[in-house]
């Protein structure tokens, strides 16, 4: 079993990374392989609704970042996205990344457990946490929880390391993710499959359409 942890901060080894490494340690103790994927510090374009990914089935034409990650994510058993808090919301980079990822590839992640963690100096964490969880709930992905909302506090990695409750929340999240992955694996071995999907109904509430 393996989990990809996505660092959505422009800082490769900042506060968000510090929180993710705490989760990674808990997962590894449970026998789960981990990889931390940094989205980088270069500007990431948002989705432009060109729909090439859906009409031509060739992925996102803007750049290779989203599609290269999606290829990794398809073979991963679980995903954990991390973001710093910017003005009480997720970073612009992770928002653009996830908009394009889930628009082009979200249908591939049905049944894949996922979670969000956020890092902030002081406030805005719960708003960011709520914002990013919505990607999973629309894609039929089980959301893995912890003993508290998945957040750490601190303005530097050293300060995050002093947030004992936040780090414990990260470890609990890692343990819960490992437990759920093992339950899903046991279910598959017992012949339990994902429920079949109905043909999706789209309704705009305008003129009965």
HELIX and SHEET records of a PDB file:
HELIX    1   1 UNK A   15  UNK A   29  1                                  15    
HELIX    2   2 UNK A   52  UNK A   55  1                                   4    
HELIX    3   3 UNK A   65  UNK A   75  1                                  11    
HELIX    4   4 UNK A   92  UNK A  105  1                                  14    
HELIX    5   5 UNK A  106  UNK A  109  5                                   4    
HELIX    6   6 UNK A  125  UNK A  137  1                                  13    
HELIX    7   7 UNK A  157  UNK A  160  1                                   4    
HELIX    8   8 UNK A  164  UNK A  189  1                                  26    
SHEET    1   A 4 UNK A  33  UNK A  38  0                                        
SHEET    2   A 4 UNK A   2  UNK A   7  1                                        
SHEET    3   A 4 UNK A  78  UNK A  86  1                                        
SHEET    4   A 4 UNK A  89  UNK A  90 -1                                        
SHEET    1   B 5 UNK A  33  UNK A  38  0                                        
SHEET    2   B 5 UNK A   2  UNK A   7  1                                        
SHEET    3   B 5 UNK A  78  UNK A  86  1                                        
SHEET    4   B 5 UNK A 113  UNK A 120  1                                        
SHEET    5   B 5 UNK A 151  UNK A 153  1                                        
END                                                                             
